[in-house]
């Protein structure tokens, strides 16, 4: 049996979280079209008859980091890069132009001593800017073209990763408090992330970055019902009103959407009690 840790690296929205979800076969990382969706590293466990791989999904590297949260996200990713791992998947997205964010990620990838595999994602879409990235195939020894969304190209990539990994390497396994196959997230954090994903998907461009979600209580009730009390924190009253909506319609819609996905994830009936609060300091308190 082979075991090892594989780090995923790339700029925001390059498809790392989608890859982790689909290669593992269930949702472990939230996704949305907006940057800053992933705010901290996610560790998910993949296993088959060959062994086990811990995929560490890092937040995307940002170019402009004016707010404290974006700065923290960049620091967290750089800290992950400095930890021990066996291989790196460097994701690129040729449906978008190369930019300064890509240059920053490439600079990090060039300094990594472990094997770095170039992963050209989104081969299910028109890769207009692929010529801008072709030089990278000369920089790195191996390149794989995949679609994280469609799960294309996974088999060859996994075969290569298991060739790289060593036999019987000790890796950090599942803590009973964590949500299998997640290795670094407890139930409250996992549910909070699912709710936050719905905020990112359902709200406009500005609001998601001013919000986070905290789960205060998870309790088992009769008839296989799970009660969850959660709060959406936002930085100002204007965004609170938008999250609640006219006559509370937006928060009801958001809560219903989140409740259905949580119920599917935990395979239980769910009563979700979600409210919206203003806390202008949540970034400093929760992401210090």
Secondary structure by P-SEA (a helix, b strand, c coil): cccbbbbbbbcccccaaaaaaaaacccccccccccccccbbbbbbbbcccbbbbbbbbcccccccccaaaaaaaaaaaaaaaccccbbbbcccccccccaaaaaaaaaaaacccbbbbbbcccccccccccccaaaaaaccbbbbbccccccaaaaaaaaaaaaccccccccccccccccccccccaaaaaaaaaaaaaaaccccccccccccccccccccccbbbbbbbbbccccaaaaaaaacccaaaaaaaaaaaaaaaaaaaccccccccbbbbbccccccccc
